[in-house]
Amino acid sequence: MKSNKLILLIVFALFYASCENELDIEPKQKGDANVTLSTEAGVTNVLIGTYALAANKEAYGGRILLYADLLGVTGVTATTDLRWKGTYGELGQMYNKSMLANNVIIEGTYAKCYQIINATNTVIDNIDKVKDPERKAIMIGEANFLRSLAYFDLVRFFAKPYESGKANTQLGVVIRPKAIYDFSVDLSKERSTVDEVYKVIIDGLNVAYTNLPAENDFYADKYAAKALLARVYLQQSNYTAARDAANDVIANSGHGLSVKYADAFNHDTDKTEDVFAIQITKQTGKNDAVTFYASEDRGGRNGDFYIRDPYLAKFTDPNDDRGKFNYENPSNGKLLTSKYTDQFADVGIIRLAEMYLIRAEANFQAGTAIGNTPLDDINILRTRANAKNLTAVTLNDILLERQLELAMEGFLIHDIKRTKGSIDVSDKGDGSSLLPFDADKLVFPIPITEMDANKLITQNPGYSQ
């Protein structure tokens, strides 16, 4: 595994350097593409380089997780679970629900996701250079997984939420089905609908599941694809499909829960609970979640995002390890999560605990007990955390358990949207002013760079350009 990380580092240096300063809507392929893509080695390098793109801080190197928390809490109410005190104005806009179309951090994430998409399209378009059928199938699977991952976060952040039972014809994001090599031509294109984008995501993950092996080192394998499918289906409130996908991962992937809750975090090699993680090395960068959640002595910016009493109050059992998985910032006494204390730890994207929560919620909503009962699944997690077992569960119990288990891991705003919740933005937190799940202010603006380059694209409501 360590040797494979070295390979990733080498390709990172070669591939990512060409994209570092590009903020176009998609990446420019540097050099002579005909030479680079004329061999199996060249196509393989592009695929490995795509993982390096995903590890960038603007994508899955940490910030996409942070955005979900910033959008899910507010800087106005006194009852918010988390408080942002960082000096990054662009991130403060997310926290205060005052985002602008020229926000360079949002622009960077938009661009990076489309760089991932273009790189995966490049691999798929040139896969005929790979002669071994098994290797070809695996590469197609990995490319489809990474492409679906990027589209899923684009459509969740840059479009109005998917709503079960509706046509979902609201604008999603631009779908680019083929690789782009020539950026001198007009690439203008309108956004596809949210429903169309979700279809691309699901189709890609099904291809990935079919093509990928059960084990694939730290690269995406078939159960990473199925786990992401479970997450996508849950976002759609497709409970039977989410249940079955999560159950497949729990029953067949070979992954297990870490013995202790703390063991699921802060490691630089995949552990048993990691269904998919982004690899971080000292040479390629650092875990950017650490940057904003950790104290300075642990590699952060001195705790830009810290925990407040309303979050702690959700833990009614004093023995629950999850409620104690934090530490005081030595410089100011603020409480910080212990999930991000190693700046070179891998970024966990999917861990097995999420699958138990998805299966519990989906079984509850469907009135079934496939794989396990909702109560038993919740108690498995509570037992691991040394929390007292429940004797019965409601839907609210299950949703609360998601917050206790998955807080600060990139779920908050997406759970608010899929459950049609709201954010209290009243001064005293008394519910007198609520921001609904589908509010314009909870959707990222299409970046100005995209609006300037794409003559056909429509801006999101609430933004001037």
N, C-alpha and C positions, 0 to 999 in steps of 0.2 A: 504494500500500500504506500509506503514511504517513497519507493522508487517511482510509482505512478504519479505521486505528487510532484516529484522532480520533473517528470516529463511534462506535466501540466504547466509547471513554472516555465520551462523552456519555450513551449508553444505560446504561453501567455506573452512572453517578451517579444516574440516574433509577430504574433497576430494582433494583440491588443494595442501595441505601440502605434499601429496604423490607424486605430480608431480613437485614440485618447483625446484628441482635440476636435473630434467631429461632433457637431450638435445638429447635423442635418436630420431630416425625418427618417432616413435610413443610412447605414454606413456606406462609405465609398470603398470599393474594393481596390486597394492600392496595388501598383505594379501591374504586370502582365497577367491577367486572370487566365488566359489561355495556357500559359506555362504552369502557373500554380495549380490549376485544376486538371491538368492533363495526366496526372498520375494518381494512383491510389494513395500514396503518401501525402500528396497535396490536399486531397479531399479529407483525409483523416486529420490532418493538421487543422483544417478549418473547423471540423467538429470539436476537437479538443479545445481549440481556441474559443469556441462558443461557450464552453463551460467557464473559460476565463472571463469572457464578457459578462456572464451571469454573476460571477464573483465580484464584479465591480461594485463599489459602495452605492452607486446610483441605482443599482438593480437589486440583486439578491445577496449582496454583501452586507446587508443590514438595514438600509434605509426604507425599503418597502415595508418591512415590519414596523418601523417607527411611524410611518405615515398613518397606518391604521389606528394607532393609539392617539396621535395628534388630532385626527379628524373625529375620533370617538369621544373626546372630552372637550371641555370648554374652559377658557380662561376667565369667564365671567362669574359663574356660580361658585359658592363656597362649599358645595357638596361634591365637587368633582373628585374622582379617585386619584388622579394624577395631576401634577402641576408642572408646567413647562416654564423654566426661567432662563432658557438659552438665549444667546445673542444672535442666532441665525434668523434674520428677519423673514426669510422665505419659509422657514419651518414655523415661525411664529404666526404667519398668515394662515397656516392649516389649523393651528390651535385656536386662533381667534375667528376662524371662518371668514377671513377677509382676503382670500387668494386673488392674485392678479395674473393676467395672461402673460406677463413678462417675468414670472417667477422662474429663475434660472434653475432651481433645484427640480421643479416639476418638469421643466424643459429637458433637463439632463436625463431624468428617468424615462420620459417618453422616448427620447432618442435612443437610449440604451436598449429598451425593450424592442424597438424596431431594428436595431443592429443585431440583436439575437435572432429575430425573425428572419432577417435577410441572410444571415449566416446559415441558419438551418435550411432555408430554401436553397441556398447554394449547395449544401451537401446533398439534398434530395435531388436537385437538378443534375448533379454530376455523379450520382451513385453508380452509374454504369462503369466507372473506372475501377470499382472494387469488384474483383473477380470471384472471391470466395463467397458462396451463397449465404453461409451462416454469418460471416462478418458483415455482409451487405445488409442482411435483415436487421442485425443489431444496430447498425449505424442509422438505418431508416427509423428504427424505433426510438433511439436517443434523440434524433433530430425532431421527430414529432412530439416527444415529451417536452423538450425545451421550448419549442414553438408554442405549444398549448399553454405552458406555464406563463409565457410572456403575454399571450393574448388574454389569458384569464385576468391577470392583474391590470392590464390596460383597460379592459372593459369594465372592471369593477371600480376603477378609480376615475376614468374619463367618461363614463356614461351613467345615465340614470339606472337604478337597480332593476334587475330581472324580477318580475312579479309572476308568481305561479297563477295559472288560469287565464292569463292575458296573452295577447298576440305578441307583445314585446317588440313592437315596431319602432320604438324610440331609437334614436341614433346611437350606435355603438362606437366602433372605431374602424379605421380603414383596414380592410383585409388585403394583404399583399400575397397572392398565391404563388408567385414565382420570384426567383431571385432577380435583383436589379443589378446590372453591371454598368450601365450607361446612365449617368445622372445629368447628362446634358440635354436630355429630351424632357418633354413635359410629362410629369408623372402625376398630374392632378387627378384626384379621385375623391368621390364623396364617401362618407362613412357608411358602412353596412349597418343593418339593424342589430340590436342587441341579440335577438333570436338567432340571426345568421352567424354572429360571432360565436355564440355558445355552441352552435352546430359544428363550426370549425374546430373548436376546442375539444369537444367530445369525440368527434371523428378521429382527430389526431391522437387522442389518448387511447382509443380503441386500437388503432394501428400500432401504437407503442406497446400496448399490452400483448398483442398478438406476436409481435416481432422480438421483443426483448426476452432475455433469459431470466430465470428466477434469481440468479445472483450475477452481479456485474461490477464487482469491486465497489468503489464509491461513486461510480457513474449510475445513471438511472437504470433500474431494472423493471421487470414487469409489474412488481408490486408497488414501486414508486408511481407508476402510471395508474394502477388501480386505486391507490390511495388518493391521488390527485382527482381522479374521477369521482371518488366518494365525496370529496370536498366540493367539487363542481355541482354534483347532483344535489347536495344539501343546500347549496346556494340557490338552486332552482326550486327547492322544496319538493323535489322528486324523491320522496322518502323510501320507496321500495328499492329504487336503483341505488340510492346512497347506502341503505342498509346492506344490500347484497355485496356492494363493492367493499365496504368497510369489513364485512364479515369474511370475505375472501382474503383480505390482507391479514386479519387477525388469525384466521385458521390455517393459512397455507404459506405465509411468507417466511416463517422461521424467525421473525422478529419477536422480541419479548420486552416487557416492561423492565426498566432498570430496577434493581433491588431497592434502591433509595431514590426518592424524588430528586435529590441534588445530583445524583449520578447521571441524570439526563442532560446535563448542561456542562459547558466549559471544558470541552475536550477537542483535540485536534486530529483524532481518528474516529471513524464511525463506531458507535457502540450499538448494543443490541436493540435499543429503542429507536435508533435513527433509521427511518424508512428512506429519507432522502435529505442530504445536507450539502451545503455549498462549502467546498474546501477552501480554506484560507492558509496561506503560508506567509512567513515573515518577508519573503521577497515580493510577493504579489500584492500585498496590501494588508489590511487588518479588518477585523469584524467591526463594521461601522455602527452596529447596535451598541457595542461597548462605548463607542465615542460619546454617545448621548445619554446612556443610562448609567454609566459607571463613574466612580470618583476618580480624581486625578491620579492617585497612587495605584489604581488598577487599570490605567490606560485610557480613561475617559476624559471628558472636558469638565470634570468636577460635578457631575450629576445634573445635567441640564433638565432631565425629566425624573421627577422623584415621586414617591408614594405618599399619599395623604391618608388621614384617619378613616375617611369613608370607605376606602378599599379594605383596610384592615378589619373594619367592622363586619364585613361580609363573612369572615371566618368565625363561626360561632363555637367551634371546638378549639380550645386553647392548645390542644396537642397536635393540631394539624400542621405538619411540617411546611406546607405551602404558605401558611400565614406567617411563618417565621423565617422564610427563605429570603432574607433581606439583611441589610447592615446599615449602620449609621455612617454617613459621610464624615470623615474625620475633620473636615474643614468647617462644616456648618451644622452638623447634627441632623441633616435631612436624611430621610430613609430611602435607600436605594435597593432595587432588586438585585438578588444574587445570581440571576440568570445570565448576566453578562459581566464577567469579571476577568476574562482573559482576552486581550485584544487580538490574539492570534488563534483563538478557538474557531472551529468551523461554525457556520451559521446554520442552525437547524431549520429546515423548511417544513418537513413532515416528520412527526414522531408518532409512535404507535398509540400513545395515550389519546390522541385526537380520534383515532379510529374507534376506540371504545366509546367515546362521547358521541360520535356520529351514529354508531350502531344503536346506542341507547336511545338517542333522540328519535331516530328514524323508526325504530321498533315501536316506540311509544306512540308516535304519530300515526303509524300504520296499524296499531293494535295487534302487533305480532311479537314473537319472541324468537326470531331467527338467530341462532348462534348462542343466545343468552337472553335473559330478561333484562329490561332496562334497569331494574333495581340492582341486579347482580353486577352488571357492567359498571354502574356508578360506585358500588361498594368495592369493586376490585381496585379502583383508583383511590378511593378513600382509605382502604386498608394499606395500600402502598405508602400513603402519606401519614399514616398513624392517626387518622381521623376516625371518629366513631361512625360505625355503619348506620345507614338509614334503615328504617323498617318499611318504608313506602316512598315512592317518588311521584311527584307531579312534573308537568312540563317545566314549570318555573324552577323546580329543584335541579333538573337536568341543565337548564340554561345557566343557572348559578354555578353549577359545577364546572361548566366550561370556563367561566370567569376565574374560578379558583385555580383551575389546572393550567389554563392556557394564557393567563394574563401576560401582556407585554410580549406576545409572540406573533403579533400581526393579524389578530382576529377581530378586534373590537368594533370598528366601523362596519365591517362586513356582516357581523352578527346583528348589529343594530338594523342594518338595511334589510337583511333577509327575514328578520322577525317583525319588521315594520314598527320598530321602536322609535324613539325620539331622543333628543339631547336637550337637557334643561339649560337654557341660556339666560334664565332670570337672575337678577342680582343676588337674591338670597337663596336660590335653589328651591323655591317653593312651588315650582311647576307652573308659574303664571305666564311663562314664555317658553314655549317648546319649539325646537327645530325638528320637523318631521323627517323621517327616514329618506324621503325622496326630495328633500330641499335642494334648490340650486346650489346653495353654499356648501353642500357636502359632495359636490362633484368637481374634480379638477378641471381647470380651463384647458382647452386645446392651446398649446403654446403658440405664441406670436410667430415664431420661426416657421411653424407648420402652416399657419394661416397665410403668411407671406409667400410661401413656396407653393402651396396647394390652392389653386384658384377655385376648386369645386367644393372644398370642405366647409362645413357649417360649424360655427362656434357653439359651445354649450350656452344654454340660457343663463342670463345674469352677468355675462361678460361682454364688454364693449366691442371686442374684436375677435 
